[in-house]
Amino acid sequence: MAVLEFTLGTFILVLLISSVANYPTGEVGKSCHRMVPEHGHTARPDPVHNISVSQVTFRPGDQIEVTLSGQPFRGFLLEARAAEDLSGPPIGSFTLIDSQVSQLLTCEDVQGYAVSHTSSSKKTKIKVYWNAPSNAPNHVKFLVTVVEKYKIYWVKIPGPVISQPNALPFTTPEATVAPLSTLPPVSHLTKSFSASDCGNKKFCVRSPVNCDPEKEHACFFLSFTRDDQSVVVEMSGPSKGYLSFAFSHDRWMGDDDAYLCIREDQTIHIQPAHLMGRSHPVMDSRDTLEDLAWRLEDGVMQCSFRRNITLPGAKNRFDLNTSYYIFLADGAADDGRIYKHSQQPLITYEKHNVTDDPKNVGGSHSLFLLKAHGALMFVAWMTTVSIGVLAARFFKSVWSKAFFGQAAWFQVHRALMFTTITLTCIAFVLPFVYRGGWSSYAGYHPYLGCIVTILAVLQPLLAAFRPPLHDPRRQMFNWTHWSVGTAARIIAVAAMFLGMDLPGLDLPGPWKTYAMIGFVAWHVGTEIVLEMHAYRLSRKVEILNDARIQILQSFTVAEAEGHAFKKVVFAVYICGNVTFLIIFLSAINQL
C-alpha cells in the first residue's frame, strides 16, 4: 500500500512539472508618442530598412498601401504624422493586410493610429493600408521604428512624404531622426566599495548581514551617502547579469522607483527604471543621474551614481526625503536584456528614509508570514499526520488499552490528526493575509493547498458519522476514510515539492529537493518494513496454529516479540522524522 501511495504521488508530481516561455507580443501602445523601445540602449544611426507607398498623392478617404522592408527584423512600430510637425500626434488610421504578422494599436485613445508586430518571429516585409482622414494635413510623412534584436534598433526611420493634389510642394528641409540622449559620461571605479562607514556616514543594506564588499566576494551591498541636496549610491554584488534596487511604498513590486546595473560583455550600463507590477521594468531617461561609474572584477559587479534628493520634473523618480521599503535583487541578463531575478528580492523589514541618520539595516528574502506558512505545513504533513497514520495502521494491538474511554492508539491518532487539521487551517490563511487575496503567480501550489485543506477538514466530518464496529457500512467507511486521507497526504507532498521552489519561500537548493525526497523515502521505507513485519508475524502464527502446539502461548510470545520490534521501529522513525523537520525549519528560519 505504501508503494502505491509513493507511485501515485510521484505520478502527480511529474504531471505538475511545467514551464512557461514568454514572447514579445507587439503591444507597445505606450511607446506611440516617442516611438522609442524601452530597452535601455541607444538607437542605431544608419537605417537599413525603408518604407514605400503605392502612391505619393492622396485625397481624404483614400486607402494607400504602405510597405516596410529590409533585412530580417523582429519588431516594428509604424505611424503616419503631419510632415510639418513630426512630434505631433499620429494622422489617419491603418487597416491590416495580414493579421498574422501585424496588429493595430490604440494611440491617443484612438484604435488603429499605429501598427506593430504580433510576435518576435523574423520578418523581411510588412504591408498595411493607410486610410486618409477627412481632416488630413496637406503633407503626411510615415515613420517607423524597427527592432532587429533587443539592443539593435532604429527609431523614427523617415519614410516618403505624400501630399494632397492641390497642396504646395513640400519644401521643409527633410526631417531627420531626433537623436536620442546619449549615455552620460561614465568613469571606471578604481577600487572596491567599503562597508567601514556603514552606520556612520552611509546608510547600508547588506546581505549577509554585516558583510563587507571589500573583503567578501559573496556580499550584496547597497549604500546611500547624503551629500548636501543629493545622494551618492553604491551597489555591489556577485552577478553575471544585473544588480538592481528599488524604492517601494509596500512589499509588492509595482509603482516602484528602480535602478539597475546591467552587464553587457565587459561593460556595465546604469539605468533608472520604474516597475509597473511583475512585468519587465520600463527603462527611463538617464538624465536624472550624475557621476556614473562602475567596476567589474572577479565576477563582482559594482556601480555608483549620484541623484538629487528631489526631482520635481522627473516622472517616476521618488522623493528621497520619504521612507520606503528597499528591494535588492539580482538576476541574469543576455544581450543587454534582463530576466526575472534569480531569487526573491531582499526586502527591508520596515520602511526607511535613506537621507536620515546613517543606519545598518537588514532584510529578508522571505517574509515572516510565508516562513510561518511553510513551517506549519511541514510540521503538519511531515510529522503529525505521518505519526498519526502509523499509529492507526500498525499499533492497534500495541496500544489497545483504554485511555480516557478509548483505546490508546485511537486517542494518539485522533490527537495528531486534529493537530494536523489545526496547523493546516492556520497555515492556509497566512498566504491570503500576506497577499491580500489569491496569488496568480504561484502556479499549481495554491490549488493543491486548497484541495489538501478541504480533504483535511473533511476527514473529521466523515469520522463523526462512523458506523459501529460490526455495522455492514463500517467497511465502506474504512475505505472512504483511508482513501480521503491517502489522497490528502499524496497531494500535500506534491504541494510541498512545488512550494519549496517558489521564490516567496526561497529555500536554498538543490538540497531542499533531496531532503524532501529523503523524507518521503524514509516514511515509505518505514511503512514497508512494518508491513513486511506484520505479514511475517501473521504467517508465523498460522504455522503455529497448523502444528497445533501450544497455540495460545506461542501466539502470545510471537505477539510480544512483534510489539517490541514495532516500538523500536517507531522510535527510530520518530528520530529520523524529527531530524528532517529540524533541517527544514532551520533552513526556513535562516531566510
C-alpha positions as CSV (number, residue, x, y, z in Angstrom):
1,M,0.0,0.0,0.0
2,A,2.8,2.4,0.8
3,V,4.5,1.7,-2.5
4,L,1.2,2.5,-4.2
5,E,1.0,5.8,-2.4
6,F,4.5,6.7,-3.4
7,T,3.9,5.8,-7.0
8,L,0.7,7.9,-7.2
9,G,2.5,10.8,-5.5
10,T,5.4,10.6,-8.0
11,F,3.0,10.5,-10.9
12,I,1.2,13.6,-9.7
13,L,4.5,15.5,-9.3
14,V,5.5,14.6,-12.9
15,L,2.2,15.8,-14.2
16,L,2.6,19.1,-12.4
17,I,6.0,20.0,-13.8
18,S,5.6,22.7,-16.4
19,S,7.5,25.7,-17.8
20,V,6.3,28.9,-19.4
21,A,8.0,30.9,-22.2
22,N,7.1,34.5,-22.8
23,Y,7.5,36.2,-26.2
24,P,7.1,39.8,-27.2
25,T,3.5,40.5,-28.5
26,G,4.0,43.9,-30.0
27,E,1.5,45.6,-27.6
28,V,3.7,48.7,-27.3
29,G,0.9,51.3,-27.3
30,K,2.7,53.2,-24.5
31,S,5.6,53.9,-26.9
32,C,3.4,55.6,-29.6
33,H,4.4,59.1,-28.8
34,R,8.2,58.8,-28.7
35,M,8.4,55.6,-30.8
36,V,11.4,54.6,-28.6
37,P,11.7,50.9,-27.4
38,E,12.1,50.8,-23.6
39,H,15.2,48.7,-23.9
40,G,17.7,51.0,-22.3
41,H,20.1,51.1,-25.3
42,T,21.0,53.8,-27.9
43,A,19.3,53.6,-31.3
44,R,21.5,52.8,-34.3
45,P,22.1,55.9,-36.5
46,D,22.1,54.4,-40.1
47,P,18.8,52.8,-41.1
48,V,18.8,49.6,-43.1
49,H,15.0,49.4,-43.7
50,N,12.8,51.5,-45.8
51,I,9.2,52.5,-46.3
52,S,7.5,52.6,-49.7
53,V,4.0,53.7,-50.7
54,S,1.7,52.8,-53.6
55,Q,1.0,56.5,-54.5
56,V,2.5,59.9,-53.5
57,T,-0.7,61.9,-53.6
58,F,-3.9,61.3,-51.8
59,R,-7.4,62.6,-51.1
60,P,-9.3,62.3,-47.8
61,G,-10.8,58.8,-47.7
62,D,-8.2,57.2,-50.0
63,Q,-6.5,53.9,-48.9
64,I,-2.8,53.7,-49.6
65,E,-0.7,50.6,-49.4
66,V,2.4,51.1,-47.2
67,T,5.3,48.6,-47.3
68,L,8.1,48.2,-44.7
69,S,11.0,46.1,-46.0
70,G,14.7,45.4,-45.3
71,Q,16.9,42.9,-43.6
72,P,15.3,40.5,-41.2
73,F,13.7,42.2,-38.1
74,R,11.6,41.1,-35.2
75,G,9.6,44.2,-34.2
76,F,8.3,47.4,-35.6
77,L,6.1,50.4,-34.9
78,L,4.7,52.3,-37.9
79,E,2.9,55.6,-37.8
80,A,1.9,58.5,-40.1
81,R,2.3,62.1,-39.0
82,A,2.0,65.6,-40.3
83,A,5.2,66.2,-42.3
84,E,5.4,69.8,-40.9
85,D,5.2,68.5,-37.2
86,L,6.7,65.1,-36.7
87,S,6.4,65.5,-33.0
88,G,2.6,65.8,-33.2
89,P,0.0,63.0,-32.9
90,P,-0.5,60.2,-35.4
91,I,-2.6,61.0,-38.5
92,G,-5.2,58.8,-40.1
93,S,-5.6,55.1,-39.4
94,F,-4.4,51.7,-40.7
95,T,-6.1,48.6,-42.0
96,L,-4.3,45.3,-41.8
97,I,-3.5,43.1,-44.8
98,D,-2.0,40.1,-42.8
99,S,-3.2,40.0,-39.2
100,Q,-0.8,37.1,-38.5
101,V,2.2,39.4,-38.6
102,S,0.8,42.8,-37.8
103,Q,-1.7,44.3,-35.4
104,L,-3.4,47.7,-34.8
105,L,-2.5,49.7,-31.8
106,T,-4.5,52.2,-29.8
107,C,-2.6,55.6,-29.5
108,E,-4.1,58.8,-28.2
109,D,-7.1,56.7,-27.3
110,V,-7.8,56.0,-31.0
111,Q,-7.7,52.4,-32.3
112,G,-5.6,51.9,-35.5
113,Y,-3.4,55.0,-35.2
114,A,-0.3,52.8,-35.4
115,V,0.7,49.2,-36.4
116,S,3.1,46.8,-34.7
117,H,4.3,43.2,-34.9
118,T,2.4,40.3,-33.3
119,S,5.3,38.1,-32.4
120,S,9.1,38.1,-32.3
121,S,9.5,35.9,-35.4
122,K,11.8,37.3,-38.1
123,K,10.2,39.3,-40.9
124,T,11.6,41.0,-44.0
125,K,8.4,42.7,-45.3
126,I,5.2,44.1,-43.9
127,K,2.3,45.5,-45.9
128,V,-0.7,47.5,-44.5
129,Y,-3.2,50.1,-45.8
130,W,-3.2,53.7,-44.5
131,N,-6.6,55.4,-44.5
132,A,-6.5,59.1,-45.2
133,P,-8.8,61.0,-42.7
134,S,-11.2,63.8,-43.7
135,N,-9.1,66.4,-41.8
136,A,-5.8,65.3,-43.1
137,P,-3.0,67.9,-43.4
138,N,-1.6,68.7,-46.8
139,H,1.5,66.6,-46.3
140,V,1.9,63.4,-44.4
141,K,5.1,61.5,-43.6
142,F,5.5,57.9,-42.5
143,L,7.8,57.0,-39.6
144,V,8.8,53.6,-38.4
145,T,10.8,52.2,-35.5
146,V,12.4,48.8,-36.3
147,V,13.9,46.3,-33.8
148,E,16.3,43.7,-35.1
149,K,17.1,42.4,-31.7
150,Y,16.9,43.7,-28.1
151,K,19.8,46.1,-28.3
152,I,19.8,46.8,-32.0
153,Y,17.1,49.1,-33.2
154,W,16.4,52.2,-35.3
155,V,14.0,54.9,-34.1
156,K,11.7,57.0,-36.4
157,I,13.2,55.9,-39.7
158,P,11.8,58.5,-42.1
159,G,9.6,57.3,-45.0
160,P,8.2,59.1,-48.0
161,V,6.0,62.2,-47.8
162,I,2.6,62.0,-49.5
163,S,0.6,65.2,-50.3
164,Q,-2.9,66.2,-51.3
165,P,-3.2,67.1,-55.0
166,N,-3.7,70.9,-54.6
167,A,-1.1,71.3,-51.9
168,L,2.0,73.4,-52.5
169,P,5.2,71.4,-52.8
170,F,6.6,70.3,-49.5
171,T,9.8,72.4,-49.1
172,T,10.5,72.0,-45.4
173,P,14.0,70.5,-45.0
174,E,13.9,66.8,-44.8
175,A,13.2,65.8,-41.2
176,T,15.8,63.7,-39.6
177,V,15.6,61.2,-36.8
178,A,15.7,63.0,-33.5
179,P,18.9,61.9,-31.8
180,L,18.3,60.1,-28.5
181,S,20.1,61.2,-25.4
182,T,23.5,59.5,-25.4
183,L,24.9,57.8,-22.4
184,P,26.2,60.1,-19.7
185,P,29.9,60.1,-19.2
186,V,30.9,57.0,-17.3
187,S,34.1,56.6,-15.4
188,H,35.6,53.3,-14.0
189,L,35.8,52.8,-10.3
190,T,39.4,52.3,-9.2
191,K,38.8,50.3,-6.0
192,S,36.1,48.2,-4.3
193,F,33.4,49.7,-2.1
194,S,33.9,49.5,1.7
195,A,31.4,49.0,4.5
196,S,33.6,50.7,7.1
197,D,31.4,53.8,7.1
198,C,28.1,52.0,7.3
199,G,26.0,53.4,10.2
200,N,28.4,56.3,10.5
201,K,28.3,58.1,7.1
202,K,26.5,55.6,5.0
203,F,23.0,54.1,5.1
204,C,23.7,50.5,4.2
205,V,21.7,47.4,3.2
206,R,23.7,44.2,3.2
207,S,23.2,40.5,2.6
208,P,24.6,38.6,4.5
209,V,24.2,41.0,7.4
210,N,27.4,43.0,8.2
211,C,29.3,41.7,5.2
212,D,32.0,43.9,3.6
213,P,32.3,44.0,-0.2
214,E,35.9,45.0,0.2
215,K,36.7,41.7,1.8
216,E,33.9,39.2,0.9
217,H,33.2,38.1,-2.7
218,A,29.6,37.0,-1.9
219,C,28.5,40.3,-0.3
220,F,25.5,42.1,-1.7
221,F,25.9,45.7,-0.8
222,L,23.8,48.8,-1.2
223,S,24.7,52.2,0.4
224,F,23.4,55.7,0.3
225,T,25.5,58.7,1.3
226,R,23.9,62.1,1.6
227,D,25.9,65.0,0.1
228,D,24.1,68.3,0.5
229,Q,21.0,68.0,-1.7
230,S,22.0,64.8,-3.5
231,V,22.7,61.2,-2.6
232,V,25.6,59.0,-3.7
233,V,24.5,55.4,-4.3
234,E,26.8,52.4,-4.3
235,M,25.8,48.9,-5.2
236,S,27.9,45.8,-5.3
237,G,27.4,42.0,-5.6
238,P,28.4,38.8,-7.4
239,S,26.4,38.7,-10.6
240,K,27.0,37.9,-14.3
241,G,23.8,39.6,-15.3
242,Y,22.5,42.6,-13.4
243,L,22.0,44.1,-9.9
244,S,19.1,46.3,-9.0
245,F,17.4,48.0,-6.2
246,A,14.1,49.8,-5.9
247,F,12.2,52.1,-3.5
248,S,8.7,50.9,-2.8
249,H,5.7,52.1,-0.8
250,D,4.9,48.5,0.1
251,R,6.3,45.0,0.0
252,W,5.0,44.4,-3.5
253,M,6.6,45.0,-6.9
254,G,4.6,47.7,-8.7
255,D,4.7,51.5,-9.0
256,D,8.3,51.5,-7.7
257,D,11.4,53.6,-8.4
258,A,14.1,51.2,-9.6
259,Y,17.8,51.4,-10.6
260,L,19.7,48.7,-12.5
261,C,23.3,48.0,-13.2
262,I,23.2,45.7,-16.3
263,R,26.3,43.8,-17.5
264,E,26.9,43.6,-21.3
265,D,30.1,41.9,-22.2
266,Q,32.7,43.8,-20.2
267,T,30.7,46.9,-19.8
268,I,28.0,47.9,-17.2
269,H,25.1,50.1,-18.1
270,I,23.5,52.1,-15.3
271,Q,19.8,52.6,-15.9
272,P,16.9,54.1,-14.0
273,A,13.5,52.4,-14.5
274,H,10.1,52.1,-12.9
275,L,8.2,48.9,-12.1
276,M,4.6,48.5,-13.2
277,G,4.0,45.2,-11.4
278,R,5.7,41.9,-12.2
279,S,6.2,42.8,-15.8
280,H,9.5,43.8,-17.3
281,P,10.9,47.1,-15.9
282,V,10.2,50.2,-18.0
283,M,13.5,51.9,-18.7
284,D,13.6,55.7,-18.1
285,S,15.9,58.5,-19.1
286,R,19.4,58.6,-17.5
287,D,19.3,62.4,-17.4
288,T,18.4,62.3,-13.7
289,L,21.7,60.5,-12.8
290,E,25.2,62.0,-12.5
291,D,28.7,60.8,-11.8
292,L,28.1,57.3,-13.1
293,A,30.9,54.9,-12.5
294,W,31.3,51.1,-12.5
295,R,33.8,48.3,-11.9
296,L,33.8,44.7,-12.9
297,E,36.3,42.3,-11.4
298,D,36.3,38.6,-10.5
299,G,32.6,38.2,-11.2
300,V,31.6,41.1,-8.9
301,M,29.7,44.0,-10.3
302,Q,30.0,47.4,-8.7
303,C,28.3,50.6,-9.8
304,S,27.7,54.0,-8.4
305,F,25.9,57.2,-9.3
306,R,24.5,60.4,-7.8
307,R,21.0,61.8,-8.0
308,N,19.3,64.7,-6.4
309,I,17.1,64.1,-3.3
310,T,14.1,65.7,-5.0
311,L,13.5,65.6,-8.8
312,P,10.3,67.6,-9.3
313,G,10.2,67.4,-13.1
314,A,11.2,63.8,-13.3
315,K,8.4,61.3,-13.7
316,N,8.6,58.0,-11.8
317,R,11.5,59.2,-9.6
318,F,10.6,59.2,-5.9
319,D,11.4,62.0,-3.4
320,L,14.1,60.6,-1.2
321,N,13.0,62.7,1.8
322,T,10.4,60.0,2.4
323,S,10.6,56.5,3.9
324,Y,10.3,53.4,1.6
325,Y,10.8,49.7,1.7
326,I,14.0,48.9,-0.2
327,F,14.3,46.0,-2.6
328,L,17.7,44.5,-3.5
329,A,17.8,41.9,-6.4
330,D,20.0,40.3,-8.9
331,G,19.4,38.1,-12.0
332,A,20.5,37.0,-15.4
333,A,21.0,39.2,-18.5
334,D,21.6,38.3,-22.1
335,D,22.5,40.7,-24.9
336,G,21.5,43.6,-22.6
337,R,18.0,42.3,-21.8
338,I,17.3,41.4,-18.2
339,Y,15.3,38.4,-16.9
340,K,13.4,37.7,-13.8
341,H,15.6,37.9,-10.7
342,S,17.1,34.5,-9.7
343,Q,15.6,34.6,-6.2
344,Q,13.1,36.6,-4.2
345,P,14.5,40.1,-3.7
346,L,15.9,41.1,-0.3
347,I,13.3,43.4,1.2
348,T,13.9,45.5,4.3
349,Y,11.9,44.7,7.4
350,E,10.4,48.2,7.5
351,K,10.4,51.5,5.7
352,H,13.5,53.7,5.8
353,N,14.5,57.2,4.8
354,V,17.9,56.9,3.3
355,T,18.6,60.6,3.8
356,D,18.1,60.4,7.6
357,D,20.7,59.4,10.1
358,P,23.0,56.6,8.6
359,K,22.0,53.1,9.6
360,N,22.9,49.5,9.1
361,V,19.7,47.6,8.1
362,G,19.0,44.1,7.0
363,G,16.2,42.4,5.2
364,S,14.8,39.0,4.3
365,H,14.2,37.1,1.0
366,S,11.2,35.5,2.7
367,L,8.7,37.4,4.9
368,F,7.5,36.1,8.2
369,L,4.0,35.1,7.1
370,L,5.4,32.9,4.4
371,K,8.0,31.4,6.7
372,A,5.2,30.6,9.2
373,H,3.1,29.1,6.4
374,G,5.9,26.8,5.3
375,A,6.9,25.8,8.8
376,L,3.3,24.9,9.9
377,M,2.7,22.9,6.7
378,F,6.0,21.0,7.2
379,V,5.1,20.2,10.8
380,A,1.6,19.1,9.9
381,W,2.3,16.9,6.9
382,M,5.8,15.7,7.7
383,T,5.4,14.9,11.3
384,T,1.9,14.8,13.0
385,V,0.0,13.2,10.1
386,S,2.7,10.7,9.4
387,I,3.0,9.6,13.0
388,G,-0.8,9.5,13.3
389,V,-1.2,7.2,10.3
390,L,1.4,4.8,11.6
391,A,-0.3,4.7,15.0
392,A,-3.6,3.8,13.4
393,R,-2.3,1.3,10.9
394,F,0.2,-0.7,12.9
395,F,-0.2,0.0,16.7
396,K,-3.8,-1.1,17.4
397,S,-2.6,-4.2,19.2
398,V,0.3,-2.5,20.8
399,W,-1.7,0.3,22.4
400,S,-5.0,-1.4,22.8
401,K,-5.6,-0.5,26.5
402,A,-8.3,2.1,27.2
403,F,-7.2,5.6,27.8
404,F,-9.9,8.1,28.8
405,G,-12.6,5.8,27.5
406,Q,-11.0,5.0,24.1
407,A,-8.1,2.8,23.1
408,A,-4.7,4.5,23.4
409,W,-3.8,4.1,19.7
410,F,-7.1,5.9,18.8
411,Q,-6.5,8.7,21.2
412,V,-3.0,9.2,19.8
413,H,-4.3,9.0,16.2
414,R,-7.2,11.5,16.9
415,A,-5.0,14.0,18.7
416,L,-2.4,14.0,16.0
417,M,-4.9,14.3,13.2
418,F,-6.7,17.2,14.9
419,T,-3.3,18.9,15.4
420,T,-2.7,18.4,11.6
421,I,-6.0,20.0,10.7
422,T,-5.5,22.9,13.1
423,L,-2.0,23.6,11.7
424,T,-3.2,23.2,8.2
425,C,-6.0,25.7,8.6
426,I,-3.8,28.3,10.2
427,A,-1.1,27.9,7.6
428,F,-3.8,28.0,4.8
429,V,-4.9,31.5,5.9
430,L,-1.4,33.1,6.2
431,P,-0.6,33.4,2.4
432,F,-4.0,35.1,1.9
433,V,-3.2,37.5,4.7
434,Y,0.2,38.2,3.2
435,R,-1.1,38.5,-0.4
436,G,-4.4,40.2,0.5
437,G,-6.1,37.7,-1.8
438,W,-5.4,35.0,-4.3
439,S,-1.9,34.7,-5.9
440,S,-1.8,34.1,-9.6
441,Y,2.0,33.8,-9.6
442,A,2.4,30.6,-7.5
443,G,1.5,28.0,-10.2
444,Y,-0.3,24.9,-9.0
445,H,0.8,25.2,-5.4
446,P,-2.2,27.2,-4.1
447,Y,-4.7,25.0,-5.9
448,L,-3.2,21.9,-4.4
449,G,-3.1,23.6,-1.0
450,C,-6.8,24.3,-1.2
451,I,-7.5,20.7,-2.1
452,V,-5.4,19.5,0.8
453,T,-7.2,21.8,3.3
454,I,-10.6,20.7,2.1
455,L,-9.7,17.0,2.4
456,A,-8.2,17.6,5.8
457,V,-11.3,19.3,7.1
458,L,-13.5,16.6,5.5
459,Q,-11.8,13.8,7.5
460,P,-13.2,14.6,11.0
461,L,-16.6,15.3,9.4
462,L,-16.6,11.8,8.0
463,A,-15.4,10.4,11.3
464,A,-18.4,12.0,13.0
465,F,-20.6,9.6,11.0
466,R,-18.5,6.5,11.6
467,P,-20.8,3.4,11.9
468,P,-20.5,1.0,14.8
469,L,-17.8,-1.7,14.6
470,H,-20.0,-4.5,13.3
471,D,-22.3,-2.4,11.2
472,P,-22.3,-3.5,7.5
473,R,-21.4,0.0,6.4
474,R,-18.3,0.0,8.6
475,Q,-16.2,-1.5,5.7
476,M,-17.3,1.3,3.3
477,F,-16.5,3.9,5.9
478,N,-13.0,2.4,6.5
479,W,-12.2,2.5,2.8
480,T,-13.6,6.1,2.4
481,H,-11.6,7.3,5.4
482,W,-8.5,5.7,4.1
483,S,-8.9,7.0,0.5
484,V,-9.5,10.6,1.6
485,G,-6.6,10.6,4.0
486,T,-4.2,9.0,1.5
487,A,-5.3,11.4,-1.2
488,A,-4.6,14.4,1.1
489,R,-1.2,13.0,2.0
490,I,-0.2,12.5,-1.6
491,I,-1.4,15.9,-2.7
492,A,0.2,17.5,0.3
493,V,3.6,16.0,-0.7
494,A,3.1,17.4,-4.2
495,A,2.2,20.8,-2.9
496,M,5.2,20.9,-0.7
497,F,7.6,20.0,-3.5
498,L,6.1,22.8,-5.6
499,G,6.0,25.2,-2.7
500,M,9.7,24.7,-1.9
501,D,10.6,26.1,-5.4
502,L,8.5,29.3,-5.0
503,P,10.6,32.5,-4.7
504,G,8.5,33.7,-1.8
505,L,9.9,30.9,0.5
506,D,13.3,30.8,-1.2
507,L,14.7,27.7,0.4
508,P,18.3,27.0,-0.6
509,G,18.7,24.5,-3.3
510,P,19.1,21.9,-4.6
511,W,19.5,20.1,-1.3
512,K,15.9,21.1,-0.3
513,T,14.5,18.7,-3.0
514,Y,16.9,15.9,-2.0
515,A,15.9,16.4,1.7
516,M,12.2,16.2,0.8
517,I,12.8,13.1,-1.4
518,G,14.7,11.6,1.6
519,F,11.8,12.2,3.9
520,V,9.3,10.6,1.6
521,A,11.6,7.6,1.1
522,W,12.1,7.4,4.9
523,H,8.4,7.3,5.6
524,V,7.6,4.9,2.7
525,G,10.5,2.7,3.8
526,T,9.2,2.6,7.4
527,E,5.7,1.6,6.3
528,I,7.2,-1.2,4.1
529,V,9.2,-2.5,7.0
530,L,6.2,-2.6,9.3
531,E,4.0,-4.1,6.5
532,M,6.6,-6.9,6.0
533,H,6.9,-7.5,9.7
534,A,3.1,-7.7,10.1
535,Y,2.9,-10.2,7.2
536,R,5.7,-12.4,8.6
537,L,4.1,-12.3,12.1
538,S,0.7,-13.4,10.7
539,R,2.4,-16.3,8.8
540,K,4.3,-17.4,11.9
541,V,1.0,-17.6,13.9
542,E,-0.6,-19.5,11.1
543,I,2.2,-22.1,11.1
544,L,1.9,-22.5,14.8
545,N,-1.8,-22.9,14.5
546,D,-1.4,-25.6,11.9
547,A,1.1,-27.5,14.0
548,R,-1.3,-27.4,16.9
549,I,1.4,-27.0,19.6
550,Q,0.9,-24.5,22.4
551,I,-1.1,-22.3,20.2
552,L,-2.1,-19.7,22.7
553,Q,1.3,-19.5,24.4
554,S,3.2,-19.3,21.1
555,F,0.9,-16.6,19.8
556,T,1.4,-14.6,22.9
557,V,5.2,-14.9,22.6
558,A,5.1,-14.0,18.9
559,E,2.9,-11.1,19.6
560,A,5.1,-9.8,22.4
561,E,8.2,-10.0,20.1
562,G,6.2,-8.2,17.4
563,H,5.2,-5.4,19.8
564,A,8.9,-4.9,20.8
565,F,10.0,-4.7,17.2
566,K,7.3,-2.2,16.3
567,K,8.2,0.0,19.2
568,V,11.9,0.0,18.1
569,V,11.0,0.9,14.5
570,F,8.6,3.6,15.7
571,A,11.2,5.2,17.9
572,V,13.8,5.2,15.1
573,Y,11.2,6.6,12.7
574,I,10.3,9.5,15.0
575,C,14.0,10.3,15.5
576,G,14.5,10.4,11.7
577,N,11.3,12.3,11.2
578,V,12.2,15.0,13.7
579,T,15.7,15.2,12.1
580,F,14.2,16.0,8.7
581,L,11.8,18.5,10.3
582,I,14.6,20.3,12.1
583,I,16.6,20.6,8.8
584,F,13.6,22.3,7.1
585,L,12.8,24.6,10.0
586,S,16.4,25.6,10.3
587,A,16.5,26.5,6.6
588,I,13.3,28.5,6.8
589,N,14.5,30.3,9.9
590,Q,17.7,31.4,8.3
591,L,16.0,33.2,5.4
